[in-house]
Amino acid sequence: MNNYREIYEQELVNNVIPFWMKHSKDEVNGGYFNCLGRRGDVYDTDKFMWLQAREVWTFATLYNEQEARPEWLEMAKHGADFIEKHGRDAEGNWYFSLDKEGNPLAQPYNIFSDCFASMAFAALYKADPQERYAQIAKDTFNNILKRQDNPKGKYNKAYPGTRSLKNFALPMILSNLSLEMEHLLDKNTVDDLLKAVIHEVMEVFYQKDSGLILENVNVDGSFSDSFDGRLINPGHTIEAMWFMMDLGVRLNDPKLIEKATEIALHTLDYGWDKEFGGILYFMDIKGQPQQQLEWDQKLWWVHLEALVCMAKGYELTGNEKCMEWFEKLHDYTWNRFRDPEHGEWFAYLNRRGEVLLPLKGGKWKCCFHVPRALFQVYKAFEKIKVEK
């Protein structure tokens, strides 16, 4: 029988975090190397701002909530110093990518660089309460709110006035970021933001007729019968539902927790690959062919976020279906994504569940989803106090 609390904590502390401590720190130029091969070898030296910030957040949060290890705080500050110096343009927008020395490579078109920068400095401020950390977090957060109706601004490629869609990702991230920033914001700002993001996630993007959440809707919230409008990303939905559960706890709203649990369970049923197992990456709500050629891949973050969601769902509701799904997901992920030989987890599997790429970090994967999920799962089982 598995003691999930113990094995997830041990995986975090003894396998995953040591991998990043050993391999990702750039001792010469500052910041972190994101692109790491199976053994931790650096295969590309470009630095992506949202991934740099995520690693700052990870080490600051572990210092704050796991154990106050000086080496974890030093690692967080190492990355923060680099992005503070090089990460923003003159208007305070965060670049997408830099070269290894900190010279900009891609314009600040991606608002998620800003989201994770604010999250990183908010967490770092808890660990080391220097006022400049708080100011960076608040200034960036306010900039996000100003940009939220047109996140890409002048870098938006869509032709104005034709098919204007809004995307699920930003309200989803804001539902988590609002709690991460709560210690730096006034109560009214937080309360108003929580109300707005819950409405967007649970009423605008959620489709009552199908019980699913769309990735894109028309600006008025209506359905767009197009590639983008039909798009379902089961992993995004499931991750958002544990954010909603956290908000339900924060607001003492058991109905929100129950609804989030129901949506997550339905999405797992819908998104699970009945032939090969695992959760499909993209789906079309009408069953039409997808534009994303990687639609049938099995991704690390999707399965890890599902593990978190089911652990929290069981912790908060006692719904046995959550435990059944957790065990099914655990068996799939632990046997396919985890690398017992060289540490950390693989990112991409093909539909059959075979490793597609041996990388441990890249343009989209860093020191974030794996450690965050391991931490969240073991904390949930610490509260459940059961062994399975």
C-alpha positions as CSV (number, residue, x, y, z in Angstrom):
1,M,0.0,0.0,0.0
2,N,1.3,3.4,-0.9
3,N,1.8,6.2,1.6
4,Y,1.1,9.0,-0.9
5,R,2.1,11.8,1.5
6,E,5.5,10.3,2.1
7,I,6.4,9.3,-1.4
8,Y,5.4,12.7,-2.9
9,E,7.3,14.6,-0.4
10,Q,10.4,12.4,-0.8
11,E,10.2,12.7,-4.6
12,L,10.1,16.5,-4.3
13,V,12.9,16.9,-1.8
14,N,15.3,14.0,-2.8
15,N,14.8,13.7,-6.6
16,V,13.3,16.8,-8.3
17,I,14.7,19.8,-6.4
18,P,18.3,18.5,-6.3
19,F,18.1,18.1,-10.1
20,W,17.4,21.8,-10.6
21,M,19.8,22.9,-7.8
22,K,22.6,21.0,-9.5
23,H,22.0,21.8,-13.1
24,S,20.0,25.0,-13.7
25,K,22.0,27.7,-12.0
26,D,24.0,30.0,-14.3
27,E,27.0,30.9,-12.1
28,V,28.5,33.1,-14.8
29,N,25.7,35.4,-16.0
30,G,23.0,34.9,-13.4
31,G,19.5,33.4,-13.7
32,Y,18.8,29.9,-14.6
33,F,19.4,27.6,-17.6
34,N,15.9,26.4,-18.6
35,C,16.9,23.9,-21.4
36,L,18.2,20.8,-19.8
37,G,18.6,17.3,-21.3
38,R,17.9,14.1,-19.5
39,R,21.0,14.2,-17.4
40,G,20.9,17.9,-16.8
41,D,23.1,18.9,-19.7
42,V,22.4,22.4,-21.0
43,Y,21.4,22.2,-24.7
44,D,20.3,25.8,-25.2
45,T,21.3,28.9,-23.2
46,D,18.3,31.2,-24.0
47,K,16.4,32.3,-20.9
48,F,12.6,32.6,-20.9
49,M,11.2,35.1,-18.5
50,W,8.1,33.2,-17.4
51,L,10.2,30.2,-16.7
52,Q,12.9,32.2,-14.8
53,A,10.1,33.7,-12.7
54,R,8.5,30.3,-12.1
55,E,11.8,28.9,-10.7
56,V,12.1,32.0,-8.4
57,W,8.6,31.3,-7.2
58,T,9.3,27.6,-6.7
59,F,12.4,28.1,-4.5
60,A,10.9,31.0,-2.6
61,T,7.7,29.0,-1.9
62,L,9.6,26.0,-0.8
63,Y,11.6,28.2,1.6
64,N,8.3,29.7,2.9
65,E,6.2,26.6,3.2
66,Q,8.4,23.5,3.1
67,E,11.5,24.3,5.0
68,A,13.6,27.5,5.5
69,R,16.7,26.1,3.9
70,P,19.2,29.0,3.2
71,E,20.3,27.4,-0.1
72,W,16.7,27.5,-1.4
73,L,16.4,31.2,-0.6
74,E,19.8,31.9,-2.2
75,M,18.6,30.0,-5.3
76,A,15.4,32.1,-5.5
77,K,17.4,35.4,-5.1
78,H,19.9,34.3,-7.7
79,G,17.2,34.2,-10.3
80,A,15.3,37.2,-9.0
81,D,18.5,39.4,-9.3
82,F,18.9,38.4,-12.9
83,I,15.3,39.1,-14.0
84,E,15.1,42.3,-12.0
85,K,18.1,43.6,-13.8
86,H,17.3,42.4,-17.4
87,G,13.6,41.3,-17.6
88,R,11.6,44.4,-18.3
89,D,11.3,47.1,-21.0
90,A,11.1,50.8,-20.2
91,E,7.3,50.6,-19.6
92,G,7.7,47.7,-17.1
93,N,6.5,45.0,-19.4
94,W,8.3,41.7,-19.1
95,Y,10.1,40.3,-22.1
96,F,9.4,36.8,-23.3
97,S,13.0,35.7,-23.7
98,L,16.6,36.8,-23.3
99,D,20.0,35.5,-24.3
100,K,22.2,34.1,-21.6
101,E,23.7,37.5,-20.8
102,G,20.3,39.1,-20.4
103,N,19.8,40.8,-23.8
104,P,16.2,40.8,-25.1
105,L,15.4,38.3,-27.8
106,A,11.6,38.5,-28.0
107,Q,9.3,41.5,-27.3
108,P,7.1,41.5,-24.2
109,Y,4.1,40.2,-26.1
110,N,3.2,37.5,-23.6
111,I,1.3,38.7,-20.5
112,F,2.1,35.4,-18.7
113,S,5.7,36.6,-18.3
114,D,4.2,39.4,-16.2
115,C,1.9,37.0,-14.3
116,F,4.7,34.8,-13.1
117,A,7.0,37.7,-12.4
118,S,4.5,39.2,-10.0
119,M,3.9,35.8,-8.5
120,A,7.7,35.3,-8.1
121,F,8.4,38.6,-6.3
122,A,5.3,38.3,-4.1
123,A,6.6,34.9,-2.9
124,L,10.2,36.2,-2.5
125,Y,8.9,39.1,-0.4
126,K,7.5,36.6,2.1
127,A,10.9,35.0,2.3
128,D,12.9,38.2,2.4
129,P,10.7,41.2,3.0
130,Q,12.7,43.8,1.0
131,E,10.3,46.6,-0.1
132,R,11.6,46.5,-3.7
133,Y,10.4,43.0,-4.1
134,A,6.9,44.0,-3.0
135,Q,7.0,47.0,-5.3
136,I,8.0,45.0,-8.4
137,A,5.2,42.5,-7.6
138,K,2.5,45.2,-7.2
139,D,3.6,47.3,-10.2
140,T,3.6,44.2,-12.4
141,F,0.2,43.1,-11.1
142,N,-1.3,46.5,-11.7
143,N,0.1,46.4,-15.2
144,I,-1.5,43.0,-15.8
145,L,-4.9,44.4,-14.8
146,K,-4.5,47.3,-17.2
147,R,-3.7,44.9,-20.0
148,Q,-6.2,42.2,-19.3
149,D,-8.7,43.2,-21.9
150,N,-6.0,43.3,-24.6
151,P,-3.2,41.2,-23.3
152,K,-0.9,41.3,-26.3
153,G,-1.5,45.0,-27.0
154,K,0.4,46.2,-30.1
155,Y,1.7,42.7,-30.6
156,N,-1.8,41.2,-31.2
157,K,-1.9,39.6,-34.7
158,A,-5.7,39.4,-34.9
159,Y,-7.4,41.7,-37.4
160,P,-9.5,44.1,-35.4
161,G,-13.3,44.0,-35.6
162,T,-13.7,40.5,-37.1
163,R,-13.5,37.4,-34.9
164,S,-12.7,38.9,-31.5
165,L,-12.2,36.1,-29.0
166,K,-11.2,36.1,-25.4
167,N,-9.1,33.3,-23.9
168,F,-9.5,31.2,-20.8
169,A,-5.9,31.3,-19.7
170,L,-5.7,34.7,-18.2
171,P,-8.8,34.5,-15.9
172,M,-7.6,31.1,-14.9
173,I,-4.1,32.4,-14.0
174,L,-5.6,35.4,-12.2
175,S,-7.7,33.1,-10.0
176,N,-4.4,31.7,-8.6
177,L,-2.4,34.9,-8.8
178,S,-4.9,36.8,-6.7
179,L,-4.3,34.5,-3.8
180,E,-0.5,34.5,-4.3
181,M,-0.7,38.4,-4.2
182,E,-3.2,38.7,-1.4
183,H,-0.6,39.7,1.3
184,L,0.4,42.7,-0.9
185,L,-3.1,44.0,-1.9
186,D,-6.0,45.7,-0.2
187,K,-8.9,43.5,0.7
188,N,-11.4,45.3,-1.7
189,T,-9.1,44.7,-4.7
190,V,-8.8,41.0,-3.9
191,D,-12.5,40.6,-3.2
192,D,-13.5,42.3,-6.5
193,L,-11.0,40.3,-8.5
194,L,-12.0,37.0,-7.0
195,K,-15.6,37.7,-7.8
196,A,-14.7,38.6,-11.4
197,V,-12.5,35.6,-12.1
198,I,-14.9,33.1,-10.6
199,H,-17.6,34.5,-12.8
200,E,-15.4,34.3,-15.9
201,V,-14.2,30.7,-15.2
202,M,-17.4,29.2,-13.9
203,E,-20.0,31.0,-15.9
204,V,-18.6,32.5,-19.1
205,F,-16.2,29.8,-20.2
206,Y,-18.1,27.0,-18.6
207,Q,-20.7,25.5,-20.9
208,K,-23.7,24.2,-19.0
209,D,-25.0,22.0,-21.9
210,S,-21.8,20.0,-22.2
211,G,-20.4,20.5,-18.7
212,L,-17.0,21.5,-20.2
213,I,-14.9,24.6,-20.3
214,L,-13.9,26.2,-23.6
215,E,-10.5,27.7,-24.3
216,N,-11.9,30.6,-26.3
217,V,-15.3,32.4,-26.5
218,N,-16.6,35.5,-28.3
219,V,-16.2,38.7,-26.3
220,D,-19.8,38.5,-25.3
221,G,-19.3,35.0,-24.0
222,S,-21.1,33.2,-26.8
223,F,-19.8,30.2,-28.7
224,S,-17.6,30.6,-31.8
225,D,-17.9,27.7,-34.2
226,S,-14.3,27.8,-35.3
227,F,-11.0,26.0,-34.6
228,D,-10.3,28.2,-31.6
229,G,-13.9,28.4,-30.4
230,R,-14.3,24.6,-30.4
231,L,-11.0,24.0,-28.5
232,I,-11.0,22.1,-25.3
233,N,-7.8,21.7,-23.2
234,P,-8.6,19.2,-20.5
235,G,-5.5,20.0,-18.5
236,H,-6.3,23.7,-18.4
237,T,-9.7,23.0,-17.1
238,I,-8.6,20.6,-14.4
239,E,-5.8,22.9,-13.2
240,A,-8.3,25.7,-13.0
241,M,-10.6,23.6,-10.9
242,W,-8.1,23.2,-8.2
243,F,-7.6,26.9,-8.3
244,M,-11.4,27.2,-7.8
245,M,-11.2,24.8,-4.9
246,D,-8.6,27.0,-3.2
247,L,-10.9,30.0,-3.8
248,G,-13.8,28.0,-2.3
249,V,-11.7,27.5,0.8
250,R,-10.7,31.1,0.9
251,L,-14.3,32.3,0.6
252,N,-15.8,29.5,2.7
253,D,-17.9,28.5,-0.3
254,P,-18.6,24.7,-0.3
255,K,-20.8,25.0,-3.3
256,L,-17.9,26.4,-5.4
257,I,-15.7,23.5,-4.2
258,E,-18.4,20.9,-5.1
259,K,-19.0,22.5,-8.6
260,A,-15.3,22.6,-9.3
261,T,-15.0,18.9,-8.3
262,E,-17.9,17.9,-10.5
263,I,-16.4,19.8,-13.5
264,A,-13.0,18.2,-13.0
265,L,-14.4,14.7,-12.7
266,H,-16.5,15.2,-15.9
267,T,-13.5,16.6,-17.7
268,L,-11.3,13.6,-16.8
269,D,-14.0,11.3,-18.1
270,Y,-14.2,13.3,-21.3
271,G,-10.4,13.8,-21.8
272,W,-9.1,10.4,-20.8
273,D,-7.8,8.4,-23.8
274,K,-10.0,5.3,-23.7
275,E,-7.6,3.4,-26.0
276,F,-4.1,4.1,-24.6
277,G,-4.7,5.8,-21.3
278,G,-3.6,9.2,-20.2
279,I,-5.2,12.6,-20.8
280,L,-5.4,14.0,-24.3
281,Y,-3.8,17.4,-24.8
282,F,-6.4,19.1,-27.1
283,M,-9.9,18.1,-28.1
284,D,-12.7,19.6,-30.3
285,I,-16.0,20.0,-28.5
286,K,-17.8,18.9,-31.7
287,G,-15.4,16.1,-32.4
288,Q,-13.9,17.8,-35.5
289,P,-10.3,17.4,-36.6
290,Q,-7.9,19.6,-34.6
291,Q,-5.5,22.2,-35.8
292,Q,-3.0,21.3,-33.2
293,L,-0.9,18.4,-34.5
294,E,0.2,17.5,-30.9
295,W,-3.4,17.0,-29.8
296,D,-2.8,13.3,-28.9
297,Q,0.4,13.8,-26.9
298,K,0.4,13.2,-23.2
299,L,2.0,16.1,-21.3
300,W,3.6,16.2,-17.9
301,W,1.8,19.2,-16.6
302,V,-1.6,18.0,-17.6
303,H,-1.3,14.8,-15.5
304,L,0.4,16.5,-12.6
305,E,-2.3,19.1,-12.3
306,A,-4.9,16.4,-12.5
307,L,-3.2,14.6,-9.6
308,V,-3.3,17.9,-7.5
309,C,-7.0,18.4,-8.4
310,M,-8.0,14.9,-7.4
311,A,-6.1,15.0,-4.2
312,K,-7.6,18.3,-3.2
313,G,-11.1,17.2,-4.4
314,Y,-10.8,14.2,-2.1
315,E,-9.4,16.2,0.8
316,L,-12.2,18.8,0.6
317,T,-15.3,16.7,-0.4
318,G,-14.5,13.1,0.5
319,N,-15.8,12.1,-3.0
320,E,-14.5,8.6,-3.6
321,K,-14.4,9.2,-7.3
322,C,-11.6,11.6,-6.7
323,M,-9.6,8.9,-4.9
324,E,-10.3,6.4,-7.7
325,W,-9.1,8.9,-10.3
326,F,-6.0,9.9,-8.2
327,E,-4.9,6.3,-8.0
328,K,-5.5,5.8,-11.8
329,L,-3.5,9.0,-12.6
330,H,-0.8,8.1,-10.1
331,D,-0.2,4.7,-11.7
332,Y,-0.1,6.2,-15.2
333,T,2.2,9.2,-14.4
334,W,4.6,7.5,-12.0
335,N,5.3,4.7,-14.4
336,R,5.8,6.9,-17.5
337,F,6.8,10.5,-16.7
338,R,9.1,9.9,-13.7
339,D,12.8,9.3,-14.5
340,P,14.2,7.1,-11.7
341,E,17.7,7.0,-13.3
342,H,18.6,10.7,-13.8
343,G,16.0,12.6,-11.7
344,E,13.1,14.9,-12.6
345,W,10.3,13.9,-14.9
346,F,10.0,13.7,-18.7
347,A,7.7,16.2,-20.3
348,Y,6.3,14.7,-23.5
349,L,4.9,11.2,-24.2
350,N,3.3,10.0,-27.5
351,R,-0.2,8.8,-27.5
352,R,0.9,5.3,-26.5
353,G,2.6,6.7,-23.4
354,E,6.2,6.3,-24.7
355,V,8.8,9.1,-24.0
356,L,8.8,11.4,-27.1
357,L,11.6,13.7,-26.1
358,P,14.2,13.1,-23.3
359,L,14.4,16.7,-22.2
360,K,13.8,17.8,-18.6
361,G,13.5,21.5,-19.3
362,G,12.9,23.6,-22.4
363,K,11.0,26.5,-23.8
364,W,7.8,25.4,-22.0
365,K,9.0,23.2,-19.1
366,C,11.0,24.3,-16.1
367,C,11.2,24.0,-12.3
368,F,7.5,24.6,-11.7
369,H,4.7,22.1,-12.5
370,V,6.5,19.0,-11.2
371,P,7.7,20.4,-7.8
372,R,4.5,22.4,-7.3
373,A,2.3,19.4,-7.9
374,L,4.4,17.1,-5.7
375,F,4.2,19.8,-2.9
376,Q,0.4,20.3,-3.3
377,V,-0.3,16.5,-3.4
378,Y,1.7,15.7,-0.3
379,K,0.1,18.6,1.6
380,A,-3.3,17.4,0.6
381,F,-2.6,13.9,1.9
382,E,-1.1,15.4,5.0
383,K,-4.6,16.8,5.7
384,I,-6.4,13.7,4.6
385,K,-4.3,11.6,6.9
386,V,-5.0,8.4,5.1
387,E,-2.8,5.8,3.5
388,K,-3.8,4.0,0.3
